[in-house]
Amino acid sequence: MNEQAYLEQLQALYDQNWPEGAPREALYPHGERPLSAYLSAWARQQPEKPALHFYGFELSYGALDRLTNQMANLLQSQGIQAGDPVAVFMPNCPQFHIVYFGIMKAGAIHVPVSPLSRELELRHQLGDSKPRALICFDGLLALAQPVCAELGIDTLIATSISEVPVDDAAFSLPDVCTAPKLDLPTGVIDLLPALQGVSDHAPAVEPALDDVAALNYTGGTTGLPKGCVHTHRNIIGTAAPFHPLVFGMPAEGPSDQIMLNFLPEFWIAGENIGMLLPVYSGSTLVLMARWDAEAFMQQVQHYRVNQCALLVDSIDELLNHPSLTDFDLTSLSVTPCISFIKKLNPAYRRRWREVTGSTLFETAYGMTETHTCDTFTRGFQEDDFDLGFDPAFVGLPVPGTQIKICDFETGELLPLGSEGEILVKTQTLLKGYWNKPEANAELFVDGWFRTGDLGTITEQGFLRYLGRRKEMLKVNGMSVFPTELEAMLGQNPAIAACGVIGRPDERKGQVPVAFVTLKPGSGEDEESLRDWCRENMAIFKVPEIRLVDEMPMTATGKIRKVELEQLI
């Protein structure tokens, strides 16, 4: 099949089915410029408008712009130059936003690291990205310092949520927000006082759109997590087509949108919802440190939040919360949702509409490699049209994105209605994996990215996501890659061989299970190996351990995972 004719056929279907009134092109209110330039533009236009609320603490656009200028200048004073990676190892807090945009303004590269990481995971990511500095939550210093010393990372900057002035009367704070400030060890820079000691003038040079802006790490199909190289063009190119379609844009002037984010901002979805989209649109963000159902309802009512992306699991918790009727959630007008463990269905939609007046819809299809916002579904909810597809209906590609379905083995383009591999071409696509030329050669084909995901495009042009042909598991909504766990388990000297698969779990969605053979005389057992995993892995990655005498192997020396599945 001729690819050009195929894409023209799809475009005609998109034109035919495009929701009425939905923008057909990406919108750039301040031009196609780095997102940090949008922050500065909004700060000039609306300096007193709240950019961020955090449990009673407020930060205006003008203040955020000045603080991020200071952050950029602080980094430069420490010898950080354009193109240098800077790792950020902290949970959701205002400082994360200051650091993120400061790194951008300095022309450095943002490297988010999960604060759930354990030593082995932290050592891998820092060893791979080789940052010039690490900016750390003070509660994580005991983990970070020895790893930085081992890897030769000399600049270590720390901050504490306790440094943020918080009005305790406004909300009941989650426990994570009340940690006492620690005395910092010698040589560790205290972030907020250090910012006050440098100029708040903007750096002289704005980063170019094609300069590298971030390394977002994702688990891969082989080995340990890989860094996705994203540019400033990728970042602004994520917001410009997606936000107008999903959240809407005012005809002129600043946005009246009040968005709430509780998703972790080290994660690509949390980065998009918490930092990219609010600053792109000039909206106010209500930031939560973590999900808490009652705190969510308090803040929606208090700030009159009108837009929020939620997990379906969170929606289920809210709808069954004993305090639901104590709060007014009717300000919520746009509520896209993300299906991981639980899936959106007509019953959730009906009950949510009764409570809020808004209509739930699936947020998007995407992945870290494409900055996650490749499609949209808003506008296809009449008569639950979008829910009539099983499994997931993920809508149409956003402007500037193309999708096709090909045969997994041959790469042959498949006709509409056929099941095959989803390939994506978009301006938000990573430029490659950091230091991984072999993986890049395998996954890029003439500008198209091989997702490894199974899908189909219907006769009407809609994308249906049929599952991950990759082995990725979803544990409480978090991505877990068996090959990553196998690589980590392989570093335990007692383990001779291991194979990781997933088993269904009603509460968590999936649970990783590691089948392990031990070296003779190791003295290890299932419990001691699980203790080792707890010490070296984020808690949601820790697998169940099953000891076996030998692994089922193929003639070419590969583990037969289909036989392991029969042992569960």
Secondary structure as UniProt FT lines:
FT   HELIX           3..17
FT   TURN            20..21
FT   TURN            29..30
FT   HELIX           35..45
FT   TURN            47..48
FT   STRAND          50..54
FT   TURN            55..56
FT   STRAND          57..60
FT   HELIX           61..77
FT   TURN            78..79
FT   TURN            82..83
FT   STRAND          85..89
FT   HELIX           94..105
FT   TURN            106..107
FT   STRAND          109..112
FT   TURN            115..116
FT   HELIX           119..129
FT   STRAND          133..137
FT   HELIX           138..140
FT   HELIX           141..151
FT   STRAND          155..159
FT   HELIX           161..163
FT   TURN            168..170
FT   HELIX           175..178
FT   TURN            186..187
FT   STRAND          189..190
FT   HELIX           191..196
FT   TURN            209..210
FT   STRAND          212..218
FT   STRAND          226..231
FT   HELIX           232..246
FT   STRAND          258..261
FT   TURN            265..266
FT   HELIX           268..271
FT   HELIX           272..276
FT   HELIX           277..281
FT   STRAND          284..287
FT   HELIX           293..303
FT   STRAND          307..308
FT   STRAND          310..311
FT   HELIX           312..319
FT   TURN            322..323
FT   HELIX           324..326
FT   TURN            330..331
FT   STRAND          334..338
FT   HELIX           346..356
FT   STRAND          360..362
FT   HELIX           368..370
FT   STRAND          375..376
FT   TURN            378..379
FT   HELIX           382..388
FT   STRAND          396..397
FT   TURN            399..400
FT   STRAND          401..406
FT   TURN            408..410
FT   TURN            416..417
FT   STRAND          420..426
FT   TURN            427..428
FT   TURN            434..435
FT   HELIX           437..443
FT   STRAND          444..445
FT   TURN            446..447
FT   STRAND          448..457
FT   TURN            459..460
FT   STRAND          463..468
FT   STRAND          473..475
FT   TURN            476..477
FT   STRAND          478..480
FT   HELIX           482..489
FT   TURN            490..491
FT   TURN            493..494
FT   STRAND          495..505
FT   TURN            506..508
FT   STRAND          509..518
FT   TURN            520..521
FT   HELIX           526..536
FT   HELIX           539..541
FT   STRAND          544..547
FT   TURN            555..556
FT   HELIX           561..565
FT   TURN            566..567
//
